[in-house]
């Protein structure tokens, strides 16, 4: 590697992906993280490729398409935790199709006739998208980081000053931590609860982002199935709600009746780091220092991870 040195602050999917892209460009990297990757918000994500609770639309579409392309080859490696899953996206008729710009990343999209949709729906698409099992994938990312010569350091920060003192390039990927590290008061939590159940015979995903009772999704993985969800804007408690669990199970069983008797394996809560728009920009906080922010991905951290990481690496190597 070259002599350049960078600190990436944050050990979730955005931080690790950014660090890997920097390493691939010959920049020596340390990742500083308050928690090990397995204990970050990324670890509890349902992690199906699908932009959710994130803006701006025009930039999100490009980042999402780039990430789709990056995840496809990983789906051929069982060790990565990435698989390609076919399923159905359900949409209410009459609303703008805000997903069209990034749905085109999948080469096998087809509109579905109403008779092929669950009861009560008359508009939807069938497509194949990456599904990411985060506990496995985070370990894969960490192994990739280390294979390229990167290091991970557990270190809590009260500000970015120690990182700026330690390296000429700092990439800031702290998620909700940006409220404290850089005083970003626009950042807010959107609480999400999901339920992990036995997979049974479920082979296809189902997404319904427009159910008035709450976002609803069924995501089969290698050994289990993730059911969701909730989007509680501004709530930050991490204790699962039994009432929310029951509601999730009821909505998902209505979409996929084979789940009606599925055994619950666990219930998890995570906090999506949301703001009016993803903050991905470069600044010069002091002479000789470059700071790149990459946070505020809402419910789309995995979906945008490689697209944003590529842009981080591009910004880092600008003259």
N, C-alpha and C positions, 0 to 999 in steps of 0.2 A: 504494500500500500504506500501511498504518498505520505508526505509529512503533515498534511492538513489534519486537524483534529476537531471533533464536534461532540457536543453533549446533547443528547435527546432527553428531554424531561417528560417522563410518562412511559409506563411499561405496559399499556394496553395495546390493542390491535393497531391503533394509529401510530403510536410511538415505535413499536417494533417494526412495522412496515416501513416507516420513514427511515429508521436506522438501517434497515437492510438495503434500501435503495441508495443511501449515501455510501455504504460500504461497497456496493457494487460499482460505484464511481471512484473508488480508491480513497475515500475519506475515512480516516480512523475515527471510530465512534465508541463512546460510552453511553449507555442508557442509564439514567438516574430515575429511580422509581420509588415511591413511598411504599408500595405493595408489590409483591411478586406478581407476575402476570396472572397466575391462577386465582388471585384474590382481587383482581380489578373488576370494574363494571363489565368489561368485555367478556369475562368468563361466564356470566350468566345469560348472555344474549341468546335469543332463539336463533339468530344468525342465518336467516335465509336472505339471499341476494334480492333486496327490494328496497328502494329509497322510501323512507317513512319519517315524517316529522322533521323535514330538513329542507333548506333553501340556500341559495337562490336556484330556481329551476334550471336556468340555462347552464350554470356551472355544474350542478349536480348531475345532469344528464351525461356530460362528458366524463366526469369522474366515475360514474356508475358503469358506463360502457367500458372504460379502461380496466376497471376492477373485474368485470365479467370476463374479459379476455385474459386477465392474469390468473383468474381462478380456474378456468377451464383445464389447462394442463395439470394443475394440482389434483383435479378430480381423478386423474389416472394413477395417482400415488396414494395407496391406502393409508400410508403413514401420516398424510397431511391432515386427515379429518375432513377433507372436502369431497363431496359427491355431487353428481348432477341428478336432479330430481325433476320429474315431470308432474305438472299439476295444473290447477285452475285458479285464476284470479277473477273474482266476482265483482261486478260494477253495477251501480244503480243507473238506470236509463235516465237521460236528461241532464246529467251533470257533465262538465267538461272532462275529457279524458286526459288528466294531467300526467299519466304514466306513459303516454305514447312515445315520448322522446327517448326514454331509456328502455322501454320494453323491446324496442327494435334491436337491442343488443343480442337477444336470443334469435337464432336463425330459424326456429321451428314454431313461431307464433301462429296461431290460427284462431279466428273468431269462432265462438261456439253458438250453435243454434239453441234457442231456449229449451228445446226438449232434452238437451244434453246437460242442462244445468240443474242444480238442486231446486227443490220446490221453492217458489217465491222469487226466483231470479229469472231475468230475461235477457241479461247482457253479461258476457264474460269472455275470457280468453284462455286458451290452453298453451302452455309454454314450458320449456325446461330451464331451470335456474340452478345455480350452485347453492347447496346447503352446507353449512360449516358447523361441525361439532367443536365448539370453542375450547373445551378442556384439551382436546387432542391438538387442535390447530395452534393454540398458544404455545404448546410445547414444541410443535414443529417450527414455529417462527423463532422461538428462542434457540433451538438447535441450529437453524439457518444463520441467525445472528452470530453465534459463536463459531460456526464453521468458516465464516468470513473474517474472523478475527475481532469481532465486536465483543464488548463486555457489558454485563448488567450489574449495576451497583444499587443496593437498597439504601436509599438516602432520602429523608424527608426535608423539604425546603419550605421556608417562610416567604421567600421571594426568589426571583431568577438571578439575583446578584451573584451568588456563589458559582452558578453555572457560567455566567458571563465572565467572571474572573478566571475560570478554569480553561476556557476554550474560546477561540475567535468566532466560532459558529455555534449557536444554540437553537435547537428546534423544540418548540414548546407544544407538547401534546398532552396536557394535564387534564383535559376534560373539564369536569365541574371544578377542579382545583384552580382553574384560571380565575375564579372569583377572588381567591386569596392571593394567588401569585402575581396577577397583573391588575387586580381590582376591576374585573369585568362584571359589572352589575347587570348587564343585559342577559347574562347566562342564567338559566334556570333549569331546575330538574323536572323531568316528566317521568313520574314513577310508573314502572311496568311490572306486572306480576305474570308469571307463567307457571304452568303445571307440567311436570314430566310424568308420562304414563307408559305402560307397556305398549309396545308397537302393535302387536297382534298382526292382522292381515293388511294394515294400512300401507299402501305403496306410494300414494300421490299426495302432494301438498294441496291445501285449499286456503285461500286468502280472501277475507272480506273486511276491508278497511272501513266500510261505511255503515256497518250495523249500528243503529242508534244506541244500542245497549252497551257497545264497546267493541273495539277492534277485535276481530276473531280470526284465528289461524290454526291450522293443523299442519305440523311439519314432521314427517317421519324421518328418523335417522337410522343408523346402523342397528342399534339395539333398543331404541325407545322412540317415543313420539313426544314432541313439544307442543303444548296447547296454550293458546293465549287469547286474549291478553287484557291489558288495561293501559290507559294513558291518562294518568292523573296529574294534570299540570300543576306544578308548584308543591306537590307533596313529596316529602323526603324521608318518611318513615320506612324502615326496611323489614318490618314485621308482616308476614303474609296475613291476608284477611281471609278467614274461612268463607265469608259470604262471597268474596270475589272468586275464590276457588270454585265454589259451587256454581256460580254464574258462568265461569269459563267452561266448566265441564258440560253444563247444559247446552250452551251455544255450540260448542264443538260437536257434541253428539248429534245435534240437529243437522249439522252439515255432513257429518260422517257417522252414521248410525252404528258402525262396528266399534265405535269407541264407548258406547253406552255402558259396557261392563268392564272397561279397562281399569286395571289396578293403578292407583296413584303411587308413584315412586318418590316424588319430592315436589316441593313448591319453592319457587325462588322469586326474589324481588330485586330489581336493578333500577338505577336512576339514569335516564337518558340525559346527556348534556345538550340542552337545546338553546338556541338563540335565533334571532330573526334571520340570520344568515351564517353559514360556516365562516369562521375566520381563518383564511389561509392567505397570508400576506407576509412580506418581508419588510423589515425596518432596520435602522441603524441606531441602536440605543446609546451608543458611545463610540468615539473614534476607534476604528480597528475592530469593531464587533458587528456581527450580523445576527439578527434574531428573526426566526421564521415561526409564525404562529400557525398551528394546525389543530383546531379544536372547534367544538360546537356542532358536532355531526348528528345530534338528535338521535333518532332511532336507526341511523344508517351508517354507523361506524365501520362495520365490516363491509357493507355495500360500496362504500366510497374509499376504502382504505388504500388500495394500490393506486387508484387514480390520483388521490391526494398525495400519496408518497412520491409518485413520479414528479408531481409539480413541486413538491418540497425539494427534491434533488435538483430539479432544473433551476429553481430560485437560488439554491445554495451554490451553484456553479456559475452564476451570472457574474460577469466582470463589472 
